[in-house]
Amino acid sequence: MSKSLRDNWSCSTCKTKKTSLSPSKLSRNTQIVTDKTLKNVIDSVNFMSFQFVDFNHQLQQMFTKINDLKSESKRISEENVLLKKETVNLSWRLNKLVIERLLAY
């Protein structure tokens, strides 16, 4: 292959693109593709925006529920500590009464 042929050689895909998109067609086709692409991008952005807003709302609800559960867990833990102390106290008093009764006989 001569040097001029090698310099001007293109694969079949590139040749098809070059012939189908002449300069006059190129700007018109580019504009059509750009308008369609822009509309698709805008639609996608709007859709994703709605999805993010919905996700954010769900996330906020989950944070609220988690905080409520934390508060409830803390309250239950504090109540549990008090009940344990009361159980120990009642157990001690019961043992004292049993011993007093046994000594009374």
C-alpha positions as CSV (number, residue, x, y, z in Angstrom):
1,M,0.0,0.0,0.0
2,S,1.4,3.4,-0.9
3,K,2.0,6.1,1.6
4,S,-0.9,8.2,0.4
5,L,-3.3,5.3,0.6
6,R,-2.2,4.5,4.1
7,D,-2.6,8.1,5.2
8,N,-6.1,8.3,3.8
9,W,-7.2,4.8,4.9
10,S,-10.1,4.5,7.3
11,C,-12.0,1.5,8.7
12,S,-15.5,0.8,7.3
13,T,-17.2,2.2,10.4
14,C,-15.3,5.5,10.2
15,K,-15.9,5.7,6.4
16,T,-19.7,5.3,7.0
17,K,-19.7,8.0,9.6
18,K,-17.7,10.4,7.4
19,T,-20.0,9.9,4.4
20,S,-23.3,9.9,6.3
21,L,-22.4,13.0,8.3
22,S,-21.3,15.6,5.9
23,P,-20.7,19.1,7.4
24,S,-24.2,20.3,6.5
25,K,-25.9,17.2,7.9
26,L,-23.5,17.1,10.9
27,S,-24.8,20.3,12.5
28,R,-28.4,19.5,11.9
29,N,-28.1,15.9,13.2
30,T,-26.0,17.1,16.2
31,Q,-28.7,19.6,17.1
32,I,-31.4,16.9,16.9
33,V,-29.4,14.5,19.0
34,T,-28.5,17.2,21.4
35,D,-32.2,18.2,21.9
36,K,-33.3,14.6,22.4
37,T,-30.3,14.0,24.7
38,L,-31.0,17.1,26.7
39,K,-34.6,16.2,27.1
40,N,-33.6,12.7,28.3
41,V,-31.1,14.1,30.7
42,I,-33.6,16.6,32.1
43,D,-36.2,13.8,32.5
44,S,-33.6,11.7,34.2
45,V,-32.5,14.4,36.5
46,N,-36.2,15.2,37.4
47,F,-36.8,11.5,38.1
48,M,-33.7,11.1,40.2
49,S,-34.5,14.4,42.1
50,F,-37.9,13.0,43.0
51,Q,-36.2,9.7,44.1
52,F,-33.8,11.5,46.3
53,V,-36.6,13.6,47.9
54,D,-38.5,10.4,48.5
55,F,-35.4,8.6,49.9
56,N,-34.6,11.6,52.1
57,H,-38.2,11.5,53.5
58,Q,-37.9,7.8,54.2
59,L,-34.5,8.3,55.8
60,Q,-35.9,11.0,58.1
61,Q,-38.7,8.7,59.2
62,M,-36.2,6.0,59.9
63,F,-34.0,8.4,62.0
64,T,-37.1,9.4,63.9
65,K,-38.0,5.8,64.6
66,I,-34.5,5.0,65.6
67,N,-34.3,7.9,68.0
68,D,-37.7,6.9,69.5
69,L,-36.4,3.3,69.9
70,K,-33.2,4.6,71.6
71,S,-35.3,6.7,74.1
72,E,-37.5,3.7,74.8
73,S,-34.5,1.4,75.2
74,K,-32.9,3.9,77.7
75,R,-36.1,4.2,79.7
76,I,-36.5,0.4,79.8
77,S,-32.8,0.0,80.9
78,E,-33.2,2.6,83.7
79,E,-36.4,0.9,84.8
80,N,-34.7,-2.5,84.8
81,V,-31.9,-1.1,87.1
82,L,-34.5,0.2,89.5
83,L,-36.4,-3.1,89.4
84,K,-33.2,-5.1,90.1
85,K,-32.5,-2.9,93.1
86,E,-36.0,-3.3,94.4
87,T,-35.8,-7.1,93.9
88,V,-32.6,-7.3,95.9
89,N,-34.1,-5.1,98.6
90,L,-37.3,-7.3,98.7
91,S,-35.3,-10.5,98.7
92,W,-33.2,-9.2,101.6
93,R,-36.3,-8.2,103.6
94,L,-38.0,-11.6,102.9
95,N,-34.9,-13.4,104.1
96,K,-34.8,-11.3,107.2
97,L,-38.5,-12.1,108.0
98,V,-38.0,-15.8,107.4
99,I,-35.0,-15.8,109.8
100,E,-37.0,-13.8,112.4
101,R,-39.9,-16.3,112.1
102,L,-37.5,-19.3,112.5
103,L,-35.9,-17.7,115.5
104,A,-39.3,-17.0,117.0
105,Y,-40.2,-20.7,117.3
